[in-house]
Amino acid sequence: MTQKHRILVVDDEPNIREVVELYLRREGYEVEVTADGATALAAIEERTPDLIVLDLMLPVLGGMQLTRALRQGEYDIPIIMLTAKVSEEDKIAGLEVGADDYLTKPFSPKELVARVKAVLRRASAKPTVDPQAQPISRGDITINPATRQVWVKDHQEVTLTAKEFDLLWVFMNHPGQVFSRDQLLDQVWGYDFFGDASTVTVHVRRLREKIEVDSNKPKTILTVWGVGYKFAAHE
């Protein structure tokens, strides 16, 4: 029997809520369902779930808005986003606001269950960053794993999401080393990540926007064309 994690399913289509709830309960999960983002937010504030299955298009408060609100607040709950939109831009937009994975409708309930298991497994796995490790300073950037704080030039603190922090930690621990997007997926997201490598591209772009003087002309996280990315080996 799967450990009884609590999952919140948010979708305004009754048949999807019913099917998803059925398949998740069969796997031993505790499931709560809601039909709109505002009700979901209230449910999260009352009792934080272990994972959220979240439709993109919702009444009252949309999936993007809810995800953004959670990520800007104190919640770092894994989110699997469901979307009827199939364009790459829509998928990237979901990842940019903080979704951990996404599925395009129509989807297989069995695949959703597999992704739920994978995301929960990653969330409970050994963290990428050892909180006992010593802070690192390279160039104008200092990163502290114990407090998960990052400072850039002139001691200005920047706020990173969990994945952005983990990604920067990997880069700063291996200055000058080139990582492919698949290697970064393995190290930061885990080997069983179902999504595609565009996830890495999105997070690198967001990270650059926060730590580079000019994110369009990066000097710290460099692109190695045809291969991947590397952290500039500052003296």
C-alpha positions as CSV (number, residue, x, y, z in Angstrom):
1,M,0.0,0.0,0.0
2,T,1.3,3.4,-0.9
3,Q,2.0,5.7,2.0
4,K,-1.1,7.7,2.6
5,H,-0.2,11.1,1.3
6,R,-2.9,13.7,1.0
7,I,-3.6,15.0,-2.5
8,L,-5.8,18.0,-3.4
9,V,-7.4,17.7,-6.9
10,V,-8.6,21.0,-8.3
11,D,-10.6,20.9,-11.5
12,D,-13.9,22.4,-12.6
13,E,-14.9,19.3,-14.7
14,P,-16.9,16.9,-12.5
15,N,-16.0,13.8,-14.6
16,I,-12.3,14.5,-14.3
17,R,-12.5,15.1,-10.6
18,E,-14.3,11.8,-10.2
19,V,-11.9,9.8,-12.3
20,V,-8.8,11.2,-10.8
21,E,-10.1,10.8,-7.3
22,L,-11.1,7.2,-8.0
23,Y,-7.6,6.2,-9.4
24,L,-5.7,8.0,-6.6
25,R,-7.8,6.4,-3.9
26,R,-7.2,3.0,-5.4
27,E,-3.5,3.7,-4.8
28,G,-4.1,4.4,-1.2
29,Y,-4.0,8.2,-1.3
30,E,-6.2,10.5,0.8
31,V,-7.9,12.8,-1.7
32,E,-9.8,16.0,-1.4
33,V,-11.4,17.6,-4.5
34,T,-12.4,21.2,-5.2
35,A,-13.8,22.9,-8.3
36,D,-12.2,26.3,-8.3
37,G,-9.0,28.1,-7.2
38,A,-10.4,30.1,-4.4
39,T,-11.9,27.1,-2.7
40,A,-8.6,25.3,-3.2
41,L,-6.7,28.1,-1.6
42,A,-8.9,28.0,1.4
43,A,-8.5,24.2,1.7
44,I,-4.7,24.6,1.5
45,E,-4.7,27.2,4.2
46,E,-6.8,25.0,6.4
47,R,-4.7,21.8,5.9
48,T,-1.7,21.7,3.6
49,P,-1.7,18.8,1.2
50,D,1.3,16.8,0.1
51,L,0.7,17.4,-3.6
52,I,-1.8,19.3,-5.8
53,V,-3.2,18.2,-9.1
54,L,-4.3,21.5,-10.6
55,D,-6.2,22.4,-13.7
56,L,-4.9,25.5,-15.5
57,M,-8.3,26.9,-16.5
58,L,-10.4,27.4,-13.3
59,P,-13.2,29.7,-12.3
60,V,-12.7,32.4,-9.6
61,L,-9.0,31.9,-9.3
62,G,-7.1,30.3,-12.2
63,G,-4.4,27.6,-11.9
64,M,-1.6,30.0,-12.9
65,Q,-2.8,32.6,-10.3
66,L,-3.1,30.0,-7.6
67,T,0.3,28.6,-8.3
68,R,1.9,32.0,-8.3
69,A,0.2,32.9,-5.0
70,L,1.5,29.6,-3.4
71,R,5.0,30.1,-4.7
72,Q,5.2,33.7,-3.5
73,G,3.9,32.7,-0.1
74,E,5.2,30.1,2.3
75,Y,4.0,27.0,0.4
76,D,6.4,24.8,-1.5
77,I,3.8,22.1,-2.3
78,P,4.5,19.9,-5.4
79,I,2.1,20.8,-8.2
80,I,1.1,18.8,-11.2
81,M,-0.7,21.1,-13.7
82,L,-3.4,19.9,-16.0
83,T,-3.9,21.9,-19.2
84,A,-6.1,21.6,-22.3
85,K,-3.6,23.9,-24.0
86,V,-0.9,22.0,-26.0
87,S,1.5,24.8,-27.1
88,E,5.0,24.8,-25.8
89,E,4.5,28.4,-24.6
90,D,1.6,27.3,-22.4
91,K,3.6,24.5,-20.9
92,I,6.6,26.7,-20.2
93,A,4.3,29.3,-18.7
94,G,3.1,26.7,-16.2
95,L,6.7,25.7,-15.3
96,E,7.7,29.4,-15.0
97,V,5.2,30.1,-12.3
98,G,6.3,27.1,-10.3
99,A,4.5,23.9,-11.5
100,D,6.6,20.8,-10.9
101,D,5.1,18.8,-13.8
102,Y,2.3,19.0,-16.3
103,L,-0.1,16.8,-18.2
104,T,-2.0,17.8,-21.3
105,K,-5.7,16.9,-21.5
106,P,-7.0,14.3,-22.4
107,F,-4.6,12.2,-20.3
108,S,-4.4,8.7,-19.0
109,P,-5.4,8.4,-15.3
110,K,-2.7,5.7,-15.0
111,E,-0.1,8.1,-16.3
112,L,-1.2,10.8,-13.8
113,V,-0.9,8.3,-11.0
114,A,2.6,7.4,-12.1
115,R,3.6,11.1,-12.2
116,V,2.1,11.6,-8.7
117,K,4.2,8.8,-7.4
118,A,7.3,10.2,-9.1
119,V,6.8,13.7,-7.9
120,L,6.1,12.6,-4.3
121,R,9.2,10.3,-4.5
122,R,11.4,13.2,-5.5
123,A,9.9,15.5,-2.8
124,S,10.9,12.9,-0.1
125,A,14.2,12.0,-1.6
126,K,17.6,13.1,-0.3
127,P,17.8,16.8,-1.0
128,T,20.2,18.1,-3.8
129,V,21.6,20.6,-1.3
130,D,23.2,19.4,1.9
131,P,22.2,21.9,4.6
132,Q,25.4,21.1,6.5
133,A,27.6,22.2,3.7
134,Q,29.6,25.4,3.9
135,P,28.6,28.6,2.2
136,I,30.2,29.2,-1.2
137,S,31.2,32.5,-2.7
138,R,32.2,32.8,-6.4
139,G,32.5,36.1,-8.1
140,D,29.7,38.4,-6.8
141,I,27.5,35.6,-5.6
142,T,27.3,33.9,-2.2
143,I,25.1,30.9,-1.5
144,N,24.3,29.6,2.0
145,P,22.9,26.0,2.1
146,A,21.9,26.1,5.7
147,T,19.6,29.1,5.4
148,R,19.0,28.7,1.6
149,Q,19.9,32.3,1.1
150,V,21.7,33.9,-1.9
151,W,23.4,37.3,-2.1
152,V,24.6,39.0,-5.3
153,K,26.8,42.1,-5.8
154,D,26.8,44.6,-2.9
155,H,25.3,42.0,-0.5
156,Q,21.9,42.3,-2.1
157,E,19.8,39.2,-1.2
158,V,17.7,37.6,-3.9
159,T,14.8,35.2,-3.4
160,L,15.0,31.9,-5.3
161,T,12.5,29.1,-5.7
162,A,13.5,25.7,-4.4
163,K,14.5,24.4,-7.8
164,E,16.3,27.7,-8.7
165,F,18.4,27.4,-5.5
166,D,19.2,23.8,-6.1
167,L,20.2,24.5,-9.7
168,L,22.5,27.4,-8.6
169,W,24.0,25.2,-6.0
170,V,24.9,22.5,-8.6
171,F,26.5,25.2,-10.8
172,M,28.5,26.9,-8.1
173,N,29.9,23.6,-6.8
174,H,31.2,22.8,-10.3
175,P,32.6,26.0,-11.8
176,G,33.6,25.7,-15.4
177,Q,32.0,22.2,-15.8
178,V,29.5,22.0,-18.6
179,F,26.2,20.3,-17.8
180,S,23.7,19.0,-20.4
181,R,20.1,19.7,-19.7
182,D,19.5,15.9,-19.1
183,Q,22.3,15.9,-16.5
184,L,20.8,18.9,-14.7
185,L,17.4,17.1,-14.8
186,D,19.0,14.1,-13.1
187,Q,20.7,16.1,-10.5
188,V,18.0,18.6,-9.6
189,W,14.7,17.0,-10.6
190,G,15.6,13.4,-10.3
191,Y,16.0,10.5,-12.7
192,D,12.3,9.7,-12.8
193,F,11.2,13.2,-14.0
194,F,8.5,12.8,-16.7
195,G,8.8,16.2,-18.2
196,D,11.0,17.4,-21.0
197,A,14.3,19.3,-20.9
198,S,12.6,22.6,-21.6
199,T,12.1,22.7,-17.8
200,V,15.8,23.3,-17.4
201,T,15.8,26.1,-20.0
202,V,12.9,27.8,-18.1
203,H,14.7,27.7,-14.7
204,V,18.0,28.8,-16.1
205,R,16.3,31.8,-17.7
206,R,14.5,32.7,-14.4
207,L,17.7,32.2,-12.4
208,R,19.6,34.5,-14.8
209,E,16.9,37.2,-14.4
210,K,17.6,37.2,-10.6
211,I,21.4,37.0,-10.4
212,E,22.8,38.5,-13.7
213,V,23.3,42.2,-14.2
214,D,21.9,41.8,-17.7
215,S,20.1,38.4,-18.2
216,N,20.2,38.9,-22.0
217,K,24.0,39.1,-21.8
218,P,24.8,36.6,-19.0
219,K,28.3,36.6,-17.5
220,T,27.7,34.0,-14.8
221,I,25.6,31.1,-16.1
222,L,26.8,30.7,-19.7
223,T,25.3,28.8,-22.5
224,V,27.5,26.2,-24.3
225,W,25.8,26.0,-27.6
226,G,24.8,22.4,-28.6
227,V,25.7,21.1,-25.1
228,G,24.2,22.9,-22.2
229,Y,25.3,25.3,-19.5
230,K,28.1,26.1,-17.2
231,F,28.9,28.4,-14.3
232,A,31.7,30.9,-15.2
233,A,34.9,29.9,-13.4
234,H,35.6,33.2,-11.6
235,E,39.1,33.7,-10.2
